[in-house]
Amino acid sequence: MVKKKLKEFYLIIDSSQVDKLLGICFTWRKDRSIYLDQQSYVSQILEEFRMANCKPSHMPISPSI
């Protein structure tokens, strides 16, 4: 349904299952589940802003703020 509506307004080429879209990597598993991963996108952004070597933090700000 969505593809049909989009095709009314945009040229769409449906070649197969999507592997990457808007920085999200899709992994299609044999049990028919889908794994979504943004690791490469996050790494790219960290490199762009020269933050790839920064110290990671689970909660950068207090939840009470």
N, C-alpha and C positions, 0 to 999 in steps of 0.2 A: 504494500500500500504506500509506504513512504517513498520507495524508489519510483513508483509510478507517478506520484505527485511531483517529485523532484525533476523527473524527466520532462515534465511539462514546461519547466522554466530553465533548465540547464542541460548542457550536453553531458551525458554520463556514459562512461564506458565501464561495464561490469565485467572485469576480467577474471575474477575469482575471489577467494576469501581475502579479506584485508589483513595485511601484516603490520602496517603502521599508519596511524591517522592522528593528526594534531598532537604529535609528540607522544602518543600512547602506542606501545608495542603490544600486539595481540599474539598470543600463543594458543593455537587450537589443539586441545588434548584429545587423545584417543577415546576417553570416556565422555566425549562431547561437551566438556566444560571448556571455558575460555579463561586464560590467565592474562591479566592486564598489567603492564609494567611501564613506568615512566622513568626508569633509571637513566637511560641515555639522555632524555630531555633534561632531567635535573642536573646531570653532569655537565651538559652543554651550557646551561644557565650559570652554574657555579664557575666554569671556566671563563665565560664572558665577563663576569663581574669580579674576576680574580679572587674568588672565594673557595677554590677547590681544595686548598690546604688549610682551611679554617678548622677550628676545633668543633666537632659536632656536639649538639645538645638535644636532649629529648624534649625539653620544654624551655624555649628561649625566653619566655615571659611568664610571670606568675599568673595562674588561672584566676586569681581574685581581682586582677586589674581590668 
